[in-house]
Amino acid sequence: MTVTKSDFDPMCLSSQYYDPPEILNFQYEGVRCENYVYRYVLVDKFRPNKIDARSKKTDEEKDLSHKQIAQKYLKCQSHKDVDKKPGILNKIKKVFSCG
């Protein structure tokens, strides 16, 4: 896939940032990509010797698909939301709400 807009050009990454960005945005050209900008969020970082350069997987991930690896990170985020206990204000609102 090729990038269609220079504003979202991954080739500029090496000289564009002093610190690693938390979010990256890319726009691709392709039959199934449609006309969207895709956003990628930083979820982890590795030393170069801890991740395989070809497969882009760690030793723990070598038997997983990229989709399964992504699900692992998505589950972590959903657990953070579940662990939050409702505050007293939310409990009061719930008591007085119709639902």
Residue frames relative to the residue before (quaternion, step in Angstrom):
aa qw qx qy qz dx dy dz
M 1.0000 0.0000 0.0000 0.0000 0.00 0.00 0.00
T 0.2314 -0.7651 0.5830 0.1455 3.52 -1.04 0.72
V 0.4916 -0.6416 0.5048 0.3029 3.50 -1.20 0.56
T 0.3251 -0.7913 0.4928 0.1591 3.57 -0.90 0.91
K 0.7768 0.2661 -0.1424 0.5528 3.60 1.11 -0.53
S 0.4651 -0.6912 0.4707 0.2904 3.59 -0.85 0.89
D 0.5581 0.6043 -0.3942 0.4097 3.62 1.17 -0.42
F 0.7630 0.2987 -0.1502 0.5532 3.57 1.18 -0.58
D 0.3192 0.7979 -0.4523 0.2385 3.57 1.16 0.63
P 0.3196 -0.7731 0.5099 0.2008 3.65 -0.45 1.10
M 0.5487 0.6200 -0.4055 0.3876 3.63 1.17 -0.30
C 0.6592 0.5167 -0.3014 0.4556 3.61 1.19 -0.43
L 0.4355 0.7549 -0.4298 0.2360 3.59 1.21 -0.17
S 0.6702 0.5492 -0.3299 0.3747 3.59 0.85 -0.87
S 0.7905 0.3010 -0.1738 0.5042 3.61 0.95 -0.68
Q 0.5711 0.6480 -0.3551 0.3575 3.58 1.26 -0.18
Y 0.8023 0.2939 -0.1218 0.5051 3.62 1.02 -0.70
Y 0.3594 -0.6922 0.5825 0.2289 3.56 -1.17 0.69
D 0.7647 0.1773 -0.0840 0.6138 3.56 1.08 -0.81
P 0.5929 -0.5708 0.4087 0.3947 3.61 -1.09 0.54
P 0.4178 -0.7119 0.4983 0.2654 3.61 -0.83 0.89
E 0.4832 -0.6562 0.5018 0.2903 3.56 -1.17 0.64
I 0.7843 0.1446 -0.0541 0.6008 3.58 1.16 -0.69
L 0.0853 -0.7654 0.6357 0.0521 3.56 -1.08 0.81
N 0.1539 -0.7812 0.6005 0.0729 3.56 -1.08 0.77
F 0.0092 -0.7960 0.6045 -0.0284 3.57 -0.88 0.98
Q 0.1503 -0.7439 0.6403 0.1186 3.53 -1.20 0.59
Y 0.1544 -0.8178 0.5536 0.0305 3.55 -0.68 1.18
E 0.3295 -0.6910 0.6058 0.2168 3.49 -1.34 0.45
G 0.3908 0.7096 -0.5123 0.2852 3.57 -0.69 0.99
V 0.6749 -0.5243 0.3423 0.3905 3.56 -1.20 0.56
R 0.7880 0.3167 -0.1623 0.5025 3.60 0.84 -0.95
C 0.5503 0.6319 -0.3947 0.3770 3.62 1.24 -0.06
E 0.2027 -0.8022 0.5252 0.1990 3.56 1.19 -0.57
N 0.6337 -0.5359 0.3944 0.3946 3.59 -1.21 -0.30
Y 0.3528 0.7284 -0.5012 0.3062 3.57 0.48 1.26
V 0.3151 -0.6523 0.6371 0.2633 3.50 -1.36 0.27
Y 0.2443 -0.7827 0.5617 0.1107 3.57 -0.77 1.09
R 0.2053 -0.7853 0.5783 0.0825 3.57 -0.85 1.02
Y 0.1042 -0.7729 0.6256 0.0180 3.52 -0.97 1.02
V 0.2059 -0.7884 0.5745 0.0772 3.56 -0.86 1.03
L 0.4774 -0.6592 0.5041 0.2890 3.56 -1.01 0.86
V 0.0299 -0.8206 0.5705 -0.0133 3.58 -0.67 1.09
D 0.8020 0.0432 0.0032 0.5957 3.57 1.20 -0.36
K 0.0983 -0.7651 0.6269 0.1090 3.55 -1.31 0.20
F 0.1470 -0.7969 0.5852 0.0308 3.56 -1.14 0.74
R 0.4892 -0.5764 0.5523 0.3514 3.53 -1.27 0.43
P 0.6172 -0.5932 0.3606 0.3704 3.63 -1.00 0.74
N 0.6932 0.4691 -0.2930 0.4622 3.63 1.03 -0.63
K 0.6421 0.5336 -0.3200 0.4477 3.63 1.27 -0.06
I 0.7395 0.3036 -0.2031 0.5654 3.60 1.27 -0.03
D 0.4683 -0.6830 0.4870 0.2776 3.57 -0.92 0.91
A 0.4533 -0.7248 0.4540 0.2510 3.59 -0.69 1.09
R 0.6911 0.4723 -0.2838 0.4677 3.61 1.05 -0.64
S 0.7767 0.3473 -0.1892 0.4902 3.60 0.73 -1.04
K 0.2857 -0.7701 0.5053 0.2646 3.61 1.25 -0.51
K 0.5578 0.5765 -0.3898 0.4524 3.57 1.09 0.81
T 0.4253 -0.6590 0.5542 0.2787 3.56 -1.22 0.60
D 0.7012 -0.4370 0.3313 0.4556 3.60 -1.27 0.09
E 0.6662 0.5082 -0.2995 0.4563 3.60 1.03 -0.80
E 0.7275 0.4375 -0.2259 0.4779 3.58 1.17 -0.57
K 0.4144 0.7721 -0.4346 0.2078 3.59 1.24 -0.23
D 0.7286 0.4055 -0.2436 0.4954 3.63 1.09 -0.58
L 0.6053 0.5574 -0.3476 0.4496 3.60 1.30 0.08
S 0.4581 -0.6302 0.5376 0.3225 3.55 -1.22 0.48
H 0.6418 -0.5095 0.3842 0.4252 3.60 -1.23 0.29
K 0.6112 0.5476 -0.3457 0.4550 3.57 1.10 -0.65
Q 0.6560 0.5024 -0.3063 0.4727 3.60 0.98 -0.81
I 0.6238 0.5267 -0.3332 0.4716 3.58 1.05 -0.74
A 0.6495 0.5091 -0.3142 0.4692 3.59 0.94 -0.87
Q 0.6344 0.5374 -0.3272 0.4490 3.61 0.98 -0.82
K 0.5969 0.5716 -0.3558 0.4364 3.57 1.07 -0.74
Y 0.6940 0.4539 -0.2731 0.4876 3.60 0.94 -0.84
L 0.6327 0.5242 -0.3372 0.4596 3.60 1.02 -0.70
K 0.6319 0.5256 -0.3296 0.4645 3.61 1.02 -0.74
C 0.6145 0.5503 -0.3522 0.4423 3.60 0.99 -0.76
Q 0.6717 0.4944 -0.3014 0.4621 3.59 0.91 -0.84
S 0.6708 0.4908 -0.3155 0.4578 3.61 0.92 -0.81
H 0.6207 0.5361 -0.3485 0.4536 3.62 1.08 -0.60
K 0.6004 0.5601 -0.3623 0.4411 3.59 1.06 -0.67
D 0.6711 0.4996 -0.2940 0.4623 3.56 0.98 -0.86
V 0.6559 0.5181 -0.3097 0.4533 3.60 1.02 -0.79
D 0.6651 0.5390 -0.3025 0.4190 3.58 1.01 -0.82
K 0.5614 0.6016 -0.4000 0.4037 3.61 1.17 -0.37
K 0.2680 -0.7569 0.5740 0.1605 3.58 -0.79 0.98
P 0.5109 -0.6486 0.4551 0.3335 3.59 -0.95 0.76
G 0.4447 -0.6914 0.5048 0.2634 3.56 -0.98 0.84
I 0.7040 -0.4653 0.3319 0.4215 3.55 -1.29 0.24
L 0.6262 0.5462 -0.3395 0.4408 3.58 1.03 -0.75
N 0.6640 0.4916 -0.3017 0.4757 3.59 0.98 -0.83
K 0.6217 0.5323 -0.3421 0.4617 3.59 1.06 -0.67
I 0.6494 0.5077 -0.3087 0.4746 3.59 0.99 -0.85
K 0.6415 0.5199 -0.3231 0.4624 3.59 0.95 -0.87
K 0.6470 0.5277 -0.3164 0.4504 3.58 0.98 -0.87
V 0.6376 0.5326 -0.3250 0.4519 3.60 0.99 -0.82
F 0.7659 0.3777 -0.1983 0.4810 3.60 0.92 -0.88
S 0.5578 0.5962 -0.4080 0.4085 3.60 1.22 -0.10
C 0.5701 -0.6051 0.4368 0.3436 3.55 -1.25 0.40
G 0.7026 0.4772 -0.2649 0.4566 3.60 1.17 -0.47
